[in-house]
Amino acid sequence: MVFVVHGSAVIGGQTLSDGEAWHGEAAAAIAPGNDGVTWWRFELTAAGGSGDPLAGPGVRSQEKLAAVLETIPQGELLLRGDSVGFPPGGCAYLHKHAGPGIRCLVEGGIRIDTHGRSTSYGPGSAWYETGSDPVFAQAAADRPSRFIRVMVLPRSLLGKSSFQFVNEEDKAKPRVQQYKIFVDVPVAMPKA
């Protein structure tokens, strides 16, 4: 999945601008727009996969985060790419997901509590969640916050939420997150 953070690009013949995403399983030509582009690329590759940066005139590619997906669900799989937005001070109570994934903060600020540690992230910062480890998320108090994520989930969750409360009493509390799904497609794991 490619997410356009700023600017515009033509990807696989489709023109995208700020906040839009493209996905595909085959190679695609990517060309920046006239005013340039900043994009984030999420890839699912076999262990030891290429990880080669995009190449071309005026293109600079930098890996933000790579993660070994050790908690992949059994059976048929789904690749989901979405955004999660929070109002100022919003939180996601202690929860899990049905599969692992990488997140990258687009705007605002967020603190992620897991394994007895708290880590704060600013725009452009990336982190990995196993899905099976409980996480609490606290957005910045003074501004809206939003991150992009790509997860590998059981195919049975196509079009359904992967969010699972850890504590029964939190189920009655309001959920303030806003979601936008960019990609929700069946995939097969790459072979090594």
ChimeraX attribute file (.defattr): number of C-alpha atoms within 10 A of each C-alpha:
attribute: neighborCount
match mode: 1-to-1
recipient: residues
	/A:1	19
	/A:2	19
	/A:3	22
	/A:4	20
	/A:5	18
	/A:6	17
	/A:7	17
	/A:8	22
	/A:9	23
	/A:10	17
	/A:11	18
	/A:12	15
	/A:13	11
	/A:14	9
	/A:15	15
	/A:16	21
	/A:17	18
	/A:18	15
	/A:19	16
	/A:20	15
	/A:21	21
	/A:22	18
	/A:23	20
	/A:24	13
	/A:25	9
	/A:26	6
	/A:27	7
	/A:28	12
	/A:29	9
	/A:30	17
	/A:31	18
	/A:32	18
	/A:33	14
	/A:34	9
	/A:35	9
	/A:36	14
	/A:37	19
	/A:38	16
	/A:39	21
	/A:40	18
	/A:41	17
	/A:42	21
	/A:43	14
	/A:44	21
	/A:45	14
	/A:46	13
	/A:47	12
	/A:48	8
	/A:49	12
	/A:50	8
	/A:51	12
	/A:52	9
	/A:53	12
	/A:54	12
	/A:55	10
	/A:56	10
	/A:57	6
	/A:58	8
	/A:59	12
	/A:60	10
	/A:61	15
	/A:62	10
	/A:63	11
	/A:64	13
	/A:65	13
	/A:66	14
	/A:67	14
	/A:68	15
	/A:69	18
	/A:70	9
	/A:71	17
	/A:72	20
	/A:73	17
	/A:74	10
	/A:75	11
	/A:76	13
	/A:77	21
	/A:78	23
	/A:79	23
	/A:80	24
	/A:81	26
	/A:82	18
	/A:83	20
	/A:84	17
	/A:85	21
	/A:86	25
	/A:87	18
	/A:88	16
	/A:89	16
	/A:90	20
	/A:91	21
	/A:92	19
	/A:93	20
	/A:94	17
	/A:95	19
	/A:96	20
	/A:97	21
	/A:98	19
	/A:99	25
	/A:100	23
	/A:101	24
	/A:102	20
	/A:103	22
	/A:104	22
	/A:105	22
	/A:106	20
	/A:107	19
	/A:108	22
	/A:109	24
	/A:110	26
	/A:111	16
	/A:112	18
	/A:113	16
	/A:114	15
	/A:115	8
	/A:116	6
	/A:117	7
	/A:118	13
	/A:119	11
	/A:120	14
	/A:121	18
	/A:122	16
	/A:123	15
	/A:124	15
	/A:125	17
	/A:126	18
	/A:127	17
	/A:128	18
	/A:129	22
	/A:130	21
	/A:131	23
	/A:132	15
	/A:133	16
	/A:134	18
	/A:135	22
	/A:136	16
	/A:137	20
	/A:138	20
	/A:139	24
	/A:140	22
	/A:141	15
	/A:142	11
	/A:143	14
	/A:144	17
	/A:145	25
	/A:146	22
	/A:147	22
	/A:148	24
	/A:149	22
	/A:150	23
	/A:151	27
	/A:152	26
	/A:153	28
	/A:154	19
	/A:155	20
	/A:156	12
	/A:157	14
	/A:158	16
	/A:159	12
	/A:160	9
	/A:161	10
	/A:162	17
	/A:163	13
	/A:164	16
	/A:165	16
	/A:166	16
	/A:167	10
	/A:168	7
	/A:169	8
	/A:170	14
	/A:171	12
	/A:172	7
	/A:173	8
	/A:174	10
	/A:175	13
	/A:176	13
	/A:177	15
	/A:178	11
	/A:179	15
	/A:180	11
	/A:181	14
	/A:182	21
	/A:183	18
	/A:184	21
	/A:185	15
	/A:186	16
	/A:187	16
	/A:188	11
	/A:189	14
	/A:190	10
	/A:191	8
	/A:192	8
